[in-house]
Amino acid sequence: MHIIDQILDFVKDEEFIYIQTHNFPDHDAVASAFGLQYIFNELGKKALCIYEGDVQRDSLQQMIDELNIEITHNEDHLLTEDHKIIIVDGCKGNKNVTDLIGDEIAVIDHHEVSTPDDVPFSDIRSNYGACSSIIFKYFKDYKLSIPQNIATALMIGINMDTALLTRGVSEEDIQAYAELYTISNIRLQNSILRNYIQTKDLNFYRYAIDNVIIKNEIAFCYFPKGCNQNLMGILGDFFLALEEVDFVILCALNESKINFSLRNEAPQWNASMVIQEVLKGIGFGGGHGDMAGGIIKDVNLFDENIIFEKFYRFLKK
């Protein structure tokens, strides 16, 4: 029985359901929620897309505006303990997924995570490069036509999460990309993919270039004045483009906590495992073999020199 059928049967008496992205959503999370919302609506169940945090990138806001994506902050809704929630592109228990008021009934994700014991339904495909590819597969499973705006969103999600099909790509991602390409608005997609930074971001590039430490294929930079997580991911890809760099560790002091963003292109390392091991006892982390994130909530447990040495020793042991 398909997970969507199981969920529909479970919520048959509900007026509507919520679809929650991970906090501070990215393009893949929003696209996945958007596509899943359409599927539920087509199958007769109203769904509302919500998120915690902020929309941090103007390119994501452009995608939301131009594709008419209905997604709102969770505080715009009066959530109760009885409301049913599906989490997409994230997992219950992860530090980047707030445990909102409500009943989490399903997880649909592509990260390397463990299935939560208290969630009735889950579809975790860690071999997929993007959660958007999972949602595309749902469209195919139900033989639903994909509207152009949803196809465009899903294609942007795949491109963003796989770094234009260069990172963590599966055969399923390629199949989704090929079919979505024939449906989507390529002009709009290319505009969003090309114009993903602003002039104000150049200060972060300047600081990173001036302060990055590169040691034996490993790059490290700490932003003591803060840097949002989405931009750190972009900067991580920037440094990973250097021929001399195979592993990037970026961290920033954001709102009294330390956020981490990792990028990796070396097959002997797994970024998700690395961040979990290095932050064990002082923080949390997870993700994929080629990209991961983490957090230390107590800044007193963080020292940039010590943390870099911990990463370096673990990677080189």
N, C-alpha and C positions, 0 to 999 in steps of 0.2 A: 504494500500500500504506500503510495507516494506521500512524502512528508507533508505536502500541501493538503492532500485529502485528509490526513490525520489531524492536522491543525484545524481544518474547516469543520470536521466532525466534533472536535473538542470545543470549538467556540460557536457552535451552531445557535446557541441561545443568546449570544452577545450582540449588542447593537453594532459595535465596531471594535476593532483591535488597534493597538499601537505597534509601530515598527520603529525601534530605537537603533540608531547608529552608535558607534563608539564616540567618546567625547572628542570635541574639536574635530568634527568629521572632515575627511578628505573627499576627493572626487569619487573614488571607488565606493566609499561608504554611502554617499548621497545617491549615486547612480543605482546602487544595489537596492536601497530602500525605495527609490522611485519605481524601479521595475517591479519589485515585489508588491508594492502598493497597487500597481495597475493589474497584476495578476489576480490579487484577491478581489479587487473591485469587479473585474470581469467574471469572476466565479461567484459573485453575489455577496461578498462580505466587504463592508466598508473598512478601509484601513487609513490611519493617520501616521505620517512620518514625523518623528521628533528627534531631538538631539540635546545633549548637555554641553556646556562650554560655549565657544564662539565659532563662527565661520571666519577663519583667519586669513584666507587668501582671496584676493579680488577675483582671480580667475575662477574660483569655485562659486563665488557670488554671481559672476557673469553666467556661469553654466546654469545656476538655479533660476536666474531671471529670464534668460533667453529661451530656456527649455520649459518654462512654466512649471517648475518643480514645486510642489506644495510640501514644504518641510518647515517646521516651526520649533522654537525652543520649548523644552518640556514645561517651563514655568508659565507658558501660555495656556496650559491645560490643567484642569482640576483632577489630577490623578488620584484614584482611590485604590485600596488594596485589592479590589475585585477586578480592576481593569487588567486585561490580558496584554502581554508585551512579547514581541518577537525581536530578538537582537540580531542585527546583521553586521557583518564585517567586524565582529567583536564577540566576546564571550563573557557570560556571567562569571564574576569572580576576578576578571582582569582589572588591573588598576586604571585602565583607560575606559572602563565602562561603569558608570555610576549605577549603583543599585537603587533605582527609582522606586517610588511608591507604586505598587502594582505587582502582578503575578507574572513572572517571566516563564513563558511556556515553551519557548523554542529558541535555538541558537543556529544561525546559518553563517558559517565562517570559513575562511581559507588559511587561517594562521595555525601555527603549531601549538595547539591547546588541547587540554584534556576535557572530555565531555563532562559538564556539571552533573552531579548526581541528582540534584533537585529540579532539573529541567526535563519535562516529559519527552520533548522532541529535539533532535539535533541533526544537522547535516554539516559535518566538518570535513572539508576536502583540502588538506594542507598541501596537496600536490598542485593545486590550482594557483596561478599567479595573481589572480584577482577574484574577488567575490562577485564582481559583475559577470564573470564567466559562468558561475553557478546559476545566477538568475537567468542568464541567457538559456542555459540548459533547461530550466523550468518552462520557459516559453516553448521550447521544442517538445518537451514532454507532453505539454497540453495542446500542442499544435495551434498555439495562439499567434496571430500576426503581431509583429512588433512595430508600433508606431515610430515615425522617424525621430521624434524628440527623445523617446526612450532608447532607441538604437544609438543615437548620438551620445547620450549620457553613458550608456554601458561601454561604448567604444572608448570614450574619454577615460572612464574608470580603468579599463584594461590597460590602456596606454600609460596612464600615470603610475599604476602600481607595478607594471613590468618594465618601466623606464623604456618605453617604445619598443617593447618585445625583446629587450636585452637582458632581463633579470627574472629568474624563476619562472620561465614560461613553460607551460605544459601543452600537449597536443590539443587539449580542450580549449585553451586560450586562443590558440591559432585558429581553430575551427570557428570559434565565436567571432574573432576578429574578421576573418574572411567574409562571413555572412553579414555581419553588421556593417561592413564597409560598403556593401551594395545598397544599404538602406539609409544610412545616417547622413547628416548634413556635414560633409567633409570640410566645407569652407569654415563653418562655425567651429568644428572640432579643431582644425588646424590653428585657428585664431586663439583658442583657449590654450592649446598645447604650447604654442610659441610664446604667448604673452603671459607667462606665469610668474614673473617678478616685476617689481616696480623700482623706480629710481631710489626710493628710500631704503630699499634692500641693499643697495650698493655699499652702504656704510658697514653692513654686516659682512659682506664679501671683503671689504678693505680690512676690517679687523681680523677676520679669519686668515687672510693671506699674510698679514703682519705677525700673527701670533701662533700659527699652526706649528706643531712639532711633528716632524717626520723622521721616523727611526725604523730602519729595516722593514720597509713596506707598510708600516703602521703610522697613520696620521691621527693626531689628537689636538683638539682645541676646546677651550673652556670660555664661555661667554659670561663673565661675572655680572654684566648689566642686563642679561636676559636675551633670549632669542626664541621665538615661538617654534613649536615642534615641527610644523609643516615646513618652515623655512630651513630648519636644521636638516631636514631630509633632503631638501634641494641642495644645500651646501655640501652635504655628504656625498651626493652624486657628483658634484663639481670636483671635489678632491679625489674621488674614485677614478675620475677621468685621467688623472696623472699617471704616467707610465710607471712611476716609481712607487705607487701606492696600491695596495691590495685590500687594506682594511682601514676603515675610518671610524673614529670615536669622537662624537661631538656632544658636549653637555653645556647646560645653561642654568643659571639661577633664575627661576620664574616663580614669582609669587610665593617666596619662602620655601621652595622645594627645588631639587635638582632634577631636570629632565635630561634623558640621554637619547641619542639617535645614532644607530650604527649602520654602516654599509660594508658589504663584503663581496669580493669576487674571487676569493681563493677557495678551491674545493676542499682543502684540508681543514678549514674552519667552518663553524656554524655559528652565525651571529646570535641566534636565539639562545643556544646553549652557553655561549660566552657571556652574554649579559646576565643570564640567570646565575652562573657560577660566580662571577665577579661581585655581583650585588647581594649574594647570599648573606643574610644576617643584617644587612644595612638598607636593603631596598628590594625592588621587584623589577622583573623584566620579562620580555618574550617577543615573539615575532616569527621570522623565517630564518632559513639558513643564510640568506643574502642580505636581509635587513631586519633590524630589531629596534625596540625602544625600551626604556626603563625609567625608573623614578626612585629617588631617595627623598623621603618626606622630611627627615630630620637633617637640616643642613649642617648640624654639628658633627655629623658622621661623614662629612665630605671634605676631602682635601685634594685639590686638583693634582698635585704631584704624586700623592700616594695612590690615587685612583688610577692614574696613568700607568704607574709601575705595576699595579695589580693586573690591569689589562695586558700589559706588555709581557709580564712573566707568564701569565696563563696562556697567551697565544704562542709563546716561544718555547714553552716547556715540552 
